[in-house]
Amino acid sequence: MDRKFIIIGALATSTNLNKFQITRGFVIVQKGQITHKGESDCTMLKEQSVIAGIRRIELLDHQFLMPGFVDCHPHGSQYPKPPSYQNKKVKTYRPKRQYEYPFYTSSTYAKMVHKLVRYGTTTAIYYGSLHVDKTMELVRLLVQLRQRAFIGKVNENTENRHNYFNDIHKELDDTKDFIEKVLALGNDLVQPFVAPRFAVSSDSELMAGLANIASQYNINFHSYILQYACEAREVLRSHPDCQHYAAFFDKFGILTSKCVLAHAVHLKDPDIELLKLREVGIAHCPAANTRLHAGLCPVRKLLDHNLKVGLGSDGCGGNSVSILDAIRRAMDVSTHLELQNSENRGISWKEAFYLGTLGGARVLNLAHKVGSLEVGKEFDALVIDIYAPEGPIDVYNNSLDRNAANYDESLVQRFLYSGNDCNITQVYVKGHLVKDDAKVIITESTSDDRCTPRQ
Ligand SMILES: [Zn+2]
């Protein structure tokens, strides 16, 4: 695929939590960036010869373009979990660690990254493992497969029965070593971040050291917060100077706009206020929270407090690495809370679409680059085909009324409620085609060619 092309058809995007739009129009992509976007036709551009001679992709009536998914919390090394891990009632915030150790091989990572790309995840923030060399294998794969990614070497320095920790000096040295190695690659899509596993897996000295490293390199910081209510008891017992859980992170200077905290199921009001004040992002992982009996994250409450919220597949505690699946699970969890109390208004499909795209980009401080289809942003996008041949959505003569005012919206709804990876027929990252199963019309255009969308 050359680096300049025009895609014509239905364009679906969020511009904020409350604003979803789908229009018939076009985007022009040049050198990985959206340079033009318009509605209905591109006559003016044709007159200006802007689209002369560039590749033209026309979507069919039952296809649409949307931003790529953002996964705010997948684990690389825990990906191939055994079936027994599912539906476990975890009584501690520490799931059994044997699920992490034997699996961090390059073939495991390859399977996972390929799957995420196939499922339309164009950006992900990966936990690696305790080891620099193994985590670098994941980095090299991400570079090779052109996925936009943040990746962290997991940090632990408190003793555990699996002997899965390092002393503080090695952890700090290894973390710097890892960051330097990733930065030395000079890849604009793959960036390092700092990743202490849990609050209790790193002692105060390590937390302070890691916060300094994140600040020194101006990189993101990613950890967990309150997936289980019992986490608070241990942390607050060990840190009596903290009135509430988030204060523990805050005393080390960890809570900044570059901090992403996963799960956040059992936040208290003071936690929420502090996280909002510090502009911290939350990775909501509905599948893992349910499967591991952690609880129902009150996403509506977090959104009402203007916290930045995106979705995480988890990839370990959950049973899917698909953000499309996470969108459905997020709606389910939210609906369950509404059923318990009607004041907990459930999130709509449009809000869930936002959480899986632009919301995630905001959590990772990437909203200026990706997350929506807007001029000036990099082209991370998906072509969705509702009637993809192997897909789960059947074609019926009366299934979609093409003349209905909400026809285009109904395409997106069908995908969110009933689609799967078969419906994701093209995946672009920064203008590069990284998955292509599409049945679209591609022509080499001239300035005189028709450039109105197919009706
Ligand atoms: Zn997790």
Boltz pocket constraint, residues with backbone or C-beta under 6 A from the ligand:
constraints:
  - pocket:
      binder: B
      contacts: [[A, 73], [A, 75], [A, 262], [A, 288], [A, 314], [A, 316], [A, 317]]
      max_distance: 6.0
